[in-house]
Structures are given as structure tokens and as C-alpha cells.
Amino acid sequence: DHFDHLERLYEQPMEELRLPRAYRTILIPSSSLQLVVDADHALQAVRRIYAHLEPGGALAASFMTLWAPGEPLESSSETSARRPADGALFRRHSRSRYDPGSECEHTEDLYQVLIDGQVIAQEQHRRSPATRSYTQAQAQRLMEQAGFAEVRLYHEFTWQPAAQGSGLFTVVAQKAGLSAQGAAGSRSGRMGK
């Protein structure tokens, strides 16, 4: 059955990736590569992904630049939603601090469930560091160091070229072997999220 591969799940660190086959396309969604906060491990992860691509295969990965000079180093936010069935309020308090020296973000999140104004459950999560930031130049250099023959950067989730300084961009990196058109597909329209 041609859907047999959908029945297998491999859980492992990206920098230790070992799969039984090669792929035409590998997608790293939601800036997930940025969760590999050690720069050497991130390079090793991209090299492992490269090793699992067929000749001419492509890697597509979204990236975020988490901070730029002149921006505040700390931020906080609160979001909430109410469940209609019982009126429970789900609330998230988030705080983050960016360290320009390590190029990493440190985060703290408090999740609460409230009924009639009383907290009935809560969880606190701290990650330090939580996420590595990449500029466009850093993301391109990472792909080139891993061995990719062609690296293109696109604005957010479109096929439009990334504007200099764009904080959200998608990298499409191609392994040598086949044409870029064959590996990455059509350049019109949106990529999808």
C-alpha cells in the first residue's frame, strides 16, 4: 500500500536523525529548527536532514528573527478564551527575554483555568534557553554550511522573495542533483501554513 509510510512515527533529536530512507522533500514546520538552541547542534541537524534527501531534494523550513537592534529585550503578553459549556476561562501569561550575546530567547509561560474567577488548575513552564533566533543571512549560511547547493528565502509563506529585514521567512534549500523547479514545485501562489 502506498500509504504504508504514514503508519510509522520516528521520534528522535533532529541532530541525530536516522531514518530508513531518503526523501524528495523534507518540511520543518513552525520554526521548529529554532528549538535546537545550540548552534553546533543546529548545524548537525541540518546536515542530518541533508543526508536524508534524495539528489535534487529540497528542505523547506520557516524561520523567525526574534529580535533586532533597537527593539526591547523583554516582552510579555496575556491571552484568554472562554469555554461556552461551563464558562471556564483559559488564560496564558507569557514573558520572554532575548539575550543578544547567545542569540537565544528565554521564555516563561503560566497557563491557568479559572471558573467563577477562581484558579482551579495551573501549570508553569520555563525554558532557558527556549529558542534560537536567525537573521536571513544566518539561516542562509546554516544551509550552505550543511552542503545545500541552492538556498532561496521567501517572504513569510509565499513565493515572493524575502525582503531585507523580514522577521518571518521561509528557506527552501536544494541538494544538488535535479532542477529547482522539480524539487520545490511551482513558484506561484501561497505555500500554505
C-alpha positions as CSV (number, residue, x, y, z in Angstrom):
1,D,0.0,0.0,0.0
2,H,1.4,3.4,-1.0
3,F,0.2,4.9,2.4
4,D,2.2,2.4,4.5
5,H,4.8,5.1,5.4
6,L,2.1,7.1,7.2
7,E,1.9,4.4,9.9
8,R,5.4,5.0,11.2
9,L,6.5,7.7,13.6
10,Y,10.1,8.2,14.4
11,E,10.9,10.3,17.5
12,Q,14.5,11.5,17.8
13,P,16.5,14.6,18.1
14,M,16.9,16.4,14.8
15,E,20.7,16.4,15.1
16,E,20.7,12.6,15.5
17,L,18.2,12.0,12.7
18,R,18.4,8.4,11.3
19,L,15.6,7.2,9.0
20,P,15.5,4.1,6.8
21,R,15.1,6.0,3.5
22,A,15.7,9.3,1.6
23,Y,13.0,11.8,0.7
24,R,12.3,14.3,-2.2
25,T,11.1,17.0,0.3
26,I,11.5,17.5,4.0
27,L,9.4,20.1,5.7
28,I,10.3,21.6,9.1
29,P,7.2,23.5,10.1
30,S,6.6,26.2,12.7
31,S,10.2,27.4,13.0
32,S,10.9,24.0,14.7
33,L,14.6,24.1,13.8
34,Q,14.9,27.1,16.1
35,L,14.2,24.8,19.1
36,V,17.7,23.4,18.5
37,V,19.3,26.2,20.5
38,D,22.9,25.1,20.4
39,A,24.4,26.4,17.1
40,D,26.7,23.4,16.6
41,H,23.7,21.0,17.1
42,A,21.6,23.1,14.7
43,L,24.2,22.7,12.0
44,Q,24.4,18.9,12.7
45,A,20.6,18.7,12.5
46,V,20.6,20.4,9.1
47,R,23.4,18.1,7.9
48,R,21.4,15.0,9.1
49,I,18.4,16.3,7.2
50,Y,20.6,16.9,4.1
51,A,21.8,13.3,4.3
52,H,18.2,12.1,4.2
53,L,17.3,14.0,1.0
54,E,17.5,12.4,-2.5
55,P,19.7,14.1,-5.1
56,G,17.8,17.3,-6.1
57,G,15.6,17.1,-3.0
58,A,14.5,20.1,-1.1
59,L,14.3,21.2,2.6
60,A,11.6,23.8,3.4
61,A,11.8,25.5,6.8
62,S,10.2,28.6,8.3
63,F,12.3,30.9,10.5
64,M,11.7,33.9,12.7
65,T,14.1,36.7,13.6
66,L,13.2,37.1,17.3
67,W,15.0,40.4,17.9
68,A,16.5,43.3,16.0
69,P,18.7,46.1,17.4
70,G,16.6,48.9,18.9
71,E,13.7,46.5,19.9
72,P,13.0,45.8,23.6
73,L,14.8,42.7,25.0
74,E,11.8,41.7,27.1
75,S,8.2,41.3,26.3
76,S,5.0,40.0,27.9
77,S,1.5,39.2,26.8
78,E,-1.7,37.6,28.1
79,T,-4.3,35.7,26.0
80,S,-7.5,34.1,27.1
81,A,-10.5,32.2,25.8
82,R,-13.8,31.2,27.4
83,R,-15.4,27.7,27.1
84,P,-19.1,28.2,26.5
85,A,-20.2,24.9,28.1
86,D,-19.2,25.9,31.6
87,G,-17.8,29.4,31.4
88,A,-14.3,28.3,32.2
89,L,-11.7,30.8,31.3
90,F,-8.4,29.5,29.9
91,R,-5.6,32.1,30.3
92,R,-1.9,32.2,29.3
93,H,0.6,34.7,30.7
94,S,3.8,34.8,28.7
95,R,7.1,36.5,29.3
96,S,10.2,36.4,27.2
97,R,13.7,37.8,27.4
98,Y,16.1,37.9,24.5
99,D,19.9,37.6,25.0
100,P,21.8,39.2,22.1
101,G,25.0,37.5,23.2
102,S,23.7,34.0,22.9
103,E,21.1,34.9,20.2
104,C,18.5,32.9,22.2
105,E,15.2,33.7,23.7
106,H,14.2,32.6,27.3
107,T,10.6,32.1,28.0
108,E,8.2,31.7,30.9
109,D,4.5,30.7,30.4
110,L,1.8,30.4,33.0
111,Y,-1.4,28.5,32.0
112,Q,-4.5,28.8,34.1
113,V,-8.0,27.5,34.2
114,L,-10.5,29.8,36.1
115,I,-14.1,29.1,37.0
116,D,-16.1,32.0,38.6
117,G,-12.8,33.9,39.0
118,Q,-11.1,31.2,40.9
119,V,-8.0,29.4,39.6
120,I,-8.8,25.7,39.6
121,A,-5.7,24.5,37.7
122,Q,-2.4,25.9,36.5
123,E,0.9,25.0,35.0
124,Q,4.1,27.0,34.7
125,H,6.7,26.3,32.0
126,R,10.2,27.8,31.9
127,R,12.6,27.2,29.0
128,S,16.0,28.7,29.2
129,P,17.1,29.0,26.5
130,A,13.9,28.3,24.6
131,T,14.5,29.3,21.0
132,R,17.5,30.4,18.8
133,S,17.0,33.5,16.6
134,Y,18.1,33.6,13.0
135,T,18.5,36.5,10.6
136,Q,18.1,35.8,6.9
137,A,21.9,35.8,6.4
138,Q,22.4,33.3,9.4
139,A,19.7,30.9,8.1
140,Q,21.2,31.0,4.6
141,R,24.7,30.4,5.9
142,L,23.4,27.5,8.0
143,M,22.0,25.8,4.9
144,E,25.2,26.5,2.9
145,Q,27.4,25.1,5.6
146,A,25.3,21.9,5.7
147,G,26.1,21.4,2.0
148,F,23.0,22.7,0.1
149,A,23.7,23.8,-3.5
150,E,21.0,26.4,-3.8
151,V,19.3,28.4,-1.0
152,R,16.3,30.7,-1.5
153,L,14.5,32.8,1.0
154,Y,10.8,33.7,0.7
155,H,8.6,36.2,2.4
156,E,6.6,34.5,5.2
157,F,4.7,31.6,3.5
158,T,4.6,32.9,-0.1
159,W,6.8,32.5,-3.2
160,Q,7.6,36.2,-3.0
161,P,11.3,36.9,-2.3
162,A,12.0,37.8,1.3
163,A,12.5,41.5,1.8
164,Q,15.7,42.5,3.7
165,G,14.9,42.6,7.4
166,S,11.7,40.5,7.1
167,G,11.3,38.8,10.6
168,L,9.3,35.8,9.2
169,F,10.7,34.0,6.2
170,T,10.8,30.5,4.7
171,V,14.0,28.9,3.4
172,V,13.9,26.5,0.5
173,A,17.3,24.7,0.3
174,Q,18.0,22.3,-2.5
175,K,20.5,19.5,-2.6
176,A,22.5,19.2,-5.8
177,G,21.1,16.8,-8.4
178,L,17.9,18.0,-10.1
179,S,16.4,21.3,-11.2
180,A,15.0,23.7,-8.6
181,Q,11.6,23.5,-10.4
182,G,11.5,19.8,-10.0
183,A,12.3,19.8,-6.3
184,A,10.4,22.7,-5.0
185,G,7.4,22.8,-7.4
186,S,5.6,25.8,-8.7
187,R,6.6,29.4,-7.7
188,S,3.1,30.9,-7.9
189,G,0.6,31.3,-5.1
190,R,1.0,30.6,-1.4
191,M,2.9,27.8,0.2
192,G,0.3,27.2,2.9
193,K,1.0,27.3,6.7
